[in-house]
């Protein structure tokens, strides 16, 4: 029995470590999801006191919180669209083309990711102030696009690097045009990476506080509302918003992954045999 247990542990220890790491990563999310069903004993209490569904029935505890959430969604959507388009085009250029300065550009792409947010926020603030740009909604969008583009480029480029180029060559050999090859082969295969990059960009934009705090002016986003509400007690509906955002992102990732898997299977599926002149 001990030999069998030792053999099982030797074969599955990697899986066990992976499950422990995933449990460690998802533990805070589980706590947030649990607290979304909690009726706290006081505004400054974070212990689980009583189960309730009132937080989900009325997610807008105050009008200020709903306005802040809507504003963060608008900023995140605009920043995600612009960053995804620019980042995807840059990823295709870096992964598929050879040009002078390509190696240096690959290094520069990582600089916004490696730069501390404090430095990035103060630099953007100095740029906007020196240029006479009024701080507000659009300066937040510009700032978020600047640090989201790098994450989009890295994510989409990794997807392109792992894609089998023989599928595109086979489509071109079968007299498909470049546009048909891109629409029927390349785009379905790269789409999961693009969607993952867009979700990552939206999450970074929706969650950002430091860069936003420097360049927001009088505009209040959801993270800034939570920071201000922490002094007088965070409403439990904040946990509802966080849980809902995580659930929506998880469903989108699963749906995109399933669609990409079906597209890959359809792309490599053999053509049906013809018997007697008929398919």
N, C-alpha and C positions, 0 to 999 in steps of 0.2 A: 504493500500500500504506500509506504513512504517513497519507494522508488518511482511509483506511478505519479505521485504528487510532485516529486522533484522534476520528473520529466515534463509534466504539464506546465509547471512554473517556468522551466527553461524554454519551453516553446511559446509561452504566452506572456512573458514578462514585458515585452515591448508594448503589447496591447494594454497591459495593466498600467504601465507608466503613462501611456497616452490618455487613458481614462482618468487617471488622477490629475493630469494637467488640465484636461477639459473640465473636470469638476471644479478645479481651482479657478479657472477662467469664468465659468458660468455661475459660480456661487454668488457673486454680487448681483447678477441679473435675477437669480432666483429670490434673493432677499428683496429686491425691488418689486418683483412680481407678487411676492407674499404681502408686502406692506401696502400694495394697491388695494387689497381686500381688508385692510385694517382700519378700525376706528380708534385712533389714539386717545389715551386718557387726557392728554393736554397737547397744546400746539408745540411744545418743546420736547415732547416725548416721542421716541422712535421704537419703543417696544411694542410687541404684538399684544393688543389689549382685547379686541373683540372683532369677530368676523362680520363683514358687512359688504353689501353690494352698492351702497349709496355712492361710493366714490366713482364707480363705473356708470351709474345712472346719471350722475351730474358731474361730468369731468371738468366743467368750467366752474371752479370754486369762486373765482372772481372774474370780472370782465377784463381786468388788467392782465391776468394770466392767459386768458384766451387770446387777447390781442398780441401778447408777446409770442405765443406759440404760432399764431398765424403769420406774424412778421418773420419769425425764424424759418417757417416753411417757405415763404416767398423768397427770402434771401437764399436759402438752400437750393431751391429749385432753379433760380436764375444762375447761381454760381455753378451748379452741377451741369446745366445745359452747356454753358460757355466752356467750362473746364473740360467736359467730356469731348466736345467737338474738337477743341484745340489739342487736347492731349492725345486723342485717337489719331489725328492727322500727324502729329509729331511721332507717335509710336510707329506708324506705318513708314514714315520717312527714315527713322533710325533703324528699323528692322529690315527693310526691304531695299534700301538704296545706299550706295557708297558715294560720299562726297567729302570735300575738304572740310576739316574741322569737326568731323563726326565724333571722334573720340573725345575731344574737348567738350562737345555739347552733351555727351553722355555724362560727363563729370558735373557739368553745370546743372543738369536736371536734378541731381541729388542735393544741391546746395539748399534750396528751400525746405527740404525734408530734414536736413541736418542742422539748419539754423534754429536757435532757440526762439520760441514764439515771442518772448519779451523783446529780443533784438529786432525781429521782423515787425512787430507791432509799433515800436518806437520809430523805426526807419520809415515805415509807411506814414506814420503821423507827421514826421518831419517833412516828408515829400508833399503831403497834402497841404500842410500849413504854408510851406514855402511857395507852393503853386497857387495859393489862394482858393483852394477847393473847399467848399463848406462840408463839414463832417455830417454824416447822416446815413441814410439807407444805402445810397449808391456807393459811398466810400467803403462800406462794409462789404458790398457785393464785389467790388474791385479787389479788396484785400483777400477775400475768400477765394476768388478765382486764382489769385497769384500762388497760394500755397496748395490749392487742390490740383492744379495742372500736373505737378510733379508726380503725385500719387496715381493719377490717371495714366500718365505715360508709362510708368513702371509696371502697372498692372496689365495694360493692354499689350505692352511689348513682351512681357512674359508669356502671354497667351499666344502671340504671334511666333515667338521662338519655339514653342512646343507644338506648333501645328505642322502637319505633314504636308510639305509642298508638292508631293507627288499627286495629290488629289487635284490641285489646280492644273498641273501639267496634263493630267489625264483628261480633264475637261477641255483644255485647249486643243489637245490632240483629237477630240471628238467634235471639232469645229465650233466650239462655243466661243463667242466673242469675249473680250475682256470684261465688258459690263455684265454679261451673262455669268461668267465665271465668278465675278465678285459677288453678284446677287444670289446665286444659287449655291456656291461652294464656300467662298471666303467669309462672307458676312455671317451665315449661320454658324460657322465654326468659331468665329471671333466674338460673336454676340455675347456669349456668357462672360467673357473677359470684359467687354465694354459695359455690360450691366453691372458686373461686380465693381468696376472702377467708378461707375456713376453712383452706386450705393455707398461706396467708401467716401466719395467726394461729398455726397449729401450728409452723411453721418459726421464727417469732419466739420462741415460748415454749420450744421445744426448744433453741434456740441461745442463749437469754439467759444471761448470766453476772453482769453488774454488779448488776442489781436483785435477782437471786436470791441473790447473795452477801451482800447486806445483810439479807435477810429469811428466810434458810434455817434459821438456828439450827444444829442438828446434821445436818440433812438434806443429803445429797450428791446432786446431779444429775450428768448426764453432762458438761456443760461444766466443772463444778467438779472432777470427777474428772480430766479432761484437764489442767486447770490444775495440780492437785496432782501428776499423773504427769509433767509436763514437767520437774520438778526431778530426777527419777531416770531419765527416758527414756520417751517415749510409745510404747506397744506398737503394732505395725503394724495390729492389729485395729481400732484407732480409725478408720483410713482405710476399713476395710470397712464400719463402721457409717455413716460419712458418705456413701460411695458408694451404699449400699443405700437410704438415706433419699432421696438425690437421684433415684435410679432410680424409686422408688415414687411420689414426687411428680410426676415427669415423666410417668409412665404415667397417673396420675390426671388430670392436666391434659389430656393428649391424649384420653383417653376421654370426659371431660366436654365438651371442645370438639367432638368428633365427634357426641356425643349432642345437643348444642345446635344444631349445624348441621342435623342431621336433623329436629329439632323445628321449626326455622324453616322448612325446606322443606315440611314437612307442614302447617304453619299457613297458608302462603301458596299451597299447591297448589290449582289450580282443581278444582271438583267434576267428576266424570265425567259425560259427556253421556248422556242417555237417548234411546235409539233404539227406536221402536216400543213405548214404554211400559215398556221394561226397561232397567236400567242397563248 
